[in-house]
Amino acid sequence: MLVWLCSLAQPGLRPRLVLRASAVSAVLTLASAATAVAQGRVTGNIVAHQREDYFTFRDRTGEIRVEIGSSVWQNRKIDPETRVRLLGEIDSGPAGRYLYVKSLTVVD
């Protein structure tokens, strides 16, 4: 189930799109998000370190690049077997879309 919530904050500002996706379609939804400022929440595993603050996140639907700053990571011991929930904003860069993570929670 996918729920789209869209609101316009003020005239002249870009629409803010909030995505809430089930675990079945989470990464696919994030990877194909519209150009509006979008927020997403996904649950799965951080499976690889790409460079600096960039990692590969995977759930049952696929993979997406995520950016997790040290202030969010907080020196936690997380390996590819650790399930996490990420909350962040969809952003685009030269290498494509990615999730800029604002919150990381370890899920049991």
PLY file of the C-alpha trace (Angstrom):
ply
format ascii 1.0
element vertex 108
property float x
property float y
property float z
element edge 107
property int vertex1
property int vertex2
end_header
0.00 0.00 0.00
1.37 3.41 -0.95
0.06 6.64 0.53
0.92 9.96 -1.11
0.42 13.13 0.92
1.00 16.40 -0.89
0.69 19.94 0.42
1.66 23.39 -0.78
3.25 25.36 2.04
3.18 28.87 0.56
2.74 30.38 -2.89
6.04 30.35 -4.77
7.46 27.36 -2.89
7.86 23.90 -4.39
5.23 21.35 -3.35
6.30 19.08 -0.50
5.54 15.44 -1.14
5.55 12.95 1.72
5.88 9.28 0.79
4.80 6.51 3.10
5.34 3.17 1.45
4.91 -0.39 2.58
8.04 -2.51 2.87
7.08 -4.21 -0.39
7.45 -1.09 -2.55
9.60 1.29 -0.47
12.86 1.43 -2.45
11.07 1.34 -5.80
8.93 4.27 -4.69
11.92 6.30 -3.49
13.95 5.63 -6.60
11.14 6.86 -8.85
10.00 9.82 -6.71
8.89 12.96 -8.52
11.01 16.09 -8.72
9.13 17.70 -5.82
10.83 17.74 -2.43
9.97 14.27 -1.13
10.42 12.58 2.21
10.62 8.83 2.56
10.83 6.14 5.21
12.29 2.73 4.45
13.14 -0.36 6.50
15.85 -2.79 5.45
19.64 -3.16 5.58
22.67 -1.01 4.87
24.67 -3.49 2.81
27.71 -1.57 1.56
29.82 1.54 2.15
30.38 3.40 -1.13
32.48 6.40 -0.07
32.53 9.04 2.65
28.92 9.33 3.92
27.35 7.31 1.07
26.04 3.76 1.53
23.90 1.22 -0.31
20.54 0.48 1.34
18.55 -2.63 0.37
15.06 -3.87 1.11
12.93 -6.56 -0.56
12.25 -4.32 -3.57
15.77 -3.23 -4.46
18.58 -0.84 -3.59
19.04 2.90 -3.27
22.05 5.05 -2.43
21.75 6.81 0.92
23.76 9.59 2.53
24.17 9.20 6.29
26.18 11.86 8.11
28.21 11.07 11.22
25.75 13.02 13.40
22.99 10.60 12.30
25.21 7.48 12.33
26.38 8.25 15.92
29.18 5.63 15.88
26.66 2.77 16.08
27.84 -0.71 15.13
25.72 -1.58 12.10
26.55 -4.43 9.72
24.71 -5.80 6.64
22.63 -8.09 8.88
21.32 -5.22 11.06
17.78 -4.09 10.14
17.38 -0.32 10.19
14.64 2.22 9.54
15.74 5.33 7.66
13.81 8.59 7.44
15.01 11.27 5.05
14.61 13.42 1.98
14.89 12.30 -1.62
17.61 14.28 -3.40
19.30 14.16 -6.79
22.96 14.45 -7.64
25.25 13.69 -10.58
24.97 9.96 -9.79
21.14 9.98 -9.64
18.58 9.99 -6.85
19.46 9.15 -3.28
17.98 9.36 0.22
19.51 12.05 2.45
19.01 10.40 5.84
17.87 12.54 8.78
17.06 9.70 11.19
18.40 6.14 11.58
16.77 3.67 13.96
17.94 0.09 14.58
14.92 -2.24 14.28
14.78 -5.54 16.18
0 1
1 2
2 3
3 4
4 5
5 6
6 7
7 8
8 9
9 10
10 11
11 12
12 13
13 14
14 15
15 16
16 17
17 18
18 19
19 20
20 21
21 22
22 23
23 24
24 25
25 26
26 27
27 28
28 29
29 30
30 31
31 32
32 33
33 34
34 35
35 36
36 37
37 38
38 39
39 40
40 41
41 42
42 43
43 44
44 45
45 46
46 47
47 48
48 49
49 50
50 51
51 52
52 53
53 54
54 55
55 56
56 57
57 58
58 59
59 60
60 61
61 62
62 63
63 64
64 65
65 66
66 67
67 68
68 69
69 70
70 71
71 72
72 73
73 74
74 75
75 76
76 77
77 78
78 79
79 80
80 81
81 82
82 83
83 84
84 85
85 86
86 87
87 88
88 89
89 90
90 91
91 92
92 93
93 94
94 95
95 96
96 97
97 98
98 99
99 100
100 101
101 102
102 103
103 104
104 105
105 106
106 107
